[in-house]
Amino acid sequence: MMRFMSWTAFLLGSLIFILPLLGMTEFSLSMRRGVYSLDAYMSVLSDPVFRATFSYSVMMALFTIVFGVLLVVPTAYWVRLKMPELRPVIEFITLLPLVIPAIVIVFGYIRLYNTSSWLPLTGSTMGTNILLMFGYSALALPYMYRAVDTGLRTIDIATLTEAAQSMGAGWVQIFARVILPNVLVAVLSGAFLTFAVVIGEFTMAALLNRPAFGPYLQLVGANKAYEPAALAVIAFAITWACMGLIQLVTRLSKHTRAQR
Amino acid sequence: MAFLKIAHLEKSFGTTRVVKDFDLEIERGEFVSLLGPSGCGKTTVLRMVAGFETPSSGAIIVDGKDIVGLRPNQRNIGMVFQAYALFPNLTVAENVAFGLKIKGTPAEQRDARVKEMLAMIGLPDLGGRYPFQLSGGQQQRVALARALAVQPQVLLLDEPLSALDAKIRVSLRTQIRDIQRELGITTIFVTHDQEEALSISDRIVVMNGGVAEQVGAPFEIYNRPATRFVAQFVGTLNLIEADVTLPETGTVRIGTTEISLGRPLKPGRVTLACRPEAVSLGLADGRPLVLHAEIGEVHFLGAVIRVQARAGRTTLSLDTFNRPDTPPPAAGDKVQVSISPADLLVLEA
């Protein structure tokens, strides 16, 4: 009976998630009347604005990932190693982006860093891009921190650090040669999640007036019929590809096999 | 001057003093064990020598240089941990080469040294394996090779055998001692296992409550314990209450028997102690202290049989060698046990 209930719940859940996806995919393939075609996809992919906005978002995602890794990994490592009593505080801080809407964060940024402020980041393209990257980093913080913290939990960082120190390694060497390689899978998980968050983000990019993929999706959605569906399928594919890559990296990582 | 000198070392965590005025001098090439129960401060002393803890006060001098102000990576002190602490992302060879790489040793020399180290620990063909592909004993041998590869001036071993099973523990401790002798490296070994400490150390420091209760060779520690704690912590001990009848000659009465210990004692009541192997079943020459006893538990340990004998209110443990032609006594047997006064220790309060 329990087995039947489990399967029923699973099938129901699958229907809720899969049916809209199937419907959307079917619709995205129906641009040409009467036959399925990839016309909507061709239209989207050949649009120079798509390429520009997608490239922009990919670049922003990469910078966000680099910044996030440099911020989160040393912080999580140091908190676990030297200040474990601060872990609840740090965890609380990293959860804040989930409860504070992006629109509040971005208005805060604009208020603090506008052209008449002491740090007028919004006064230049580069400055606004940097501000957007900080915003993305804040949005991705809960995912990145949790991924890295979970990775750090699987290794005895205190003893590994001391072992490396006793062999002459300094902090940079310990971090680069011992800690980072051992949490690489976790860092990559965080990175792919960050990538997925950045690629689809709308609010911050729109309000900071940057040519990102999110606002482009909204623009196309407001003006065209089939292309938005194609774009949504592409966005889903990117997210799922990220998930697949996390799994692949975990499987291919030799030294973590024993832990599974 | 001693190669490694620890002088007036103190360590407090908050208001708790975990190491109190600790002094120790170790000669070059010596193997010294810090032995004591959990929480006695032995690991804290070791960690202060390694640089992982900062002393509250005191000095740690290695080869004439005070190293207290140096960071752990500046001390050239190798350490082997209880939990192996091999880097999971590196192969065995890469683990052993880690310290050499940090030092900037050229690749050729590095490879040669790694080969030498792996041969020394008896794992010459396992360089390409990852730590998770090794047994616990193999991992600890790799950890030892890794610590020794950089030719540290002092080797610290923090309960390196605790996580291993009994048989591996015995063979590995012998191997550790052989390697230490071969390299002549000054070594401090932390353990709570007295058998381990007694079997491989040049000297043992018995610690209790943050202080060194006694420092001496294993024979001395076992046979001439300086304090009641050392006597009770190291080995098994029988305690016998006695009344001092003639303090000048050290004559005491145990039950109805009076014997002289041949050294002056304070008047009153005294606690005497002796090891199980010093108690004989039956009468024997030169053992004037004879007690009538009843056999309690009998534990057959293989080569040795440990017998519990109750003499009045005193329960004595005694060890006899197993002989195939002589069956051990049975529980309830009435026997006599004899002890030589020379084997009796007087425990200070």
Interface residues (C-beta under 8 A of the other chain):
Chain A: I155 D156 T159 L160 E162 A163 A164 Q165 S166 M167 G168 A169 G170 Q173 R177 V178 P181 N182 L184 K254 H255 T256 R257 A258 Q259
Chain B: A50 G51 F52 R71 P72 N73 Q74 R75 N76 I77 G78 M79 F81 A83 A85 L86 F87 P88 N89 L90 F98 G99 I102 K103 Y130 P131 F132 Q133 A143 R146 A147 V150 P152 L156
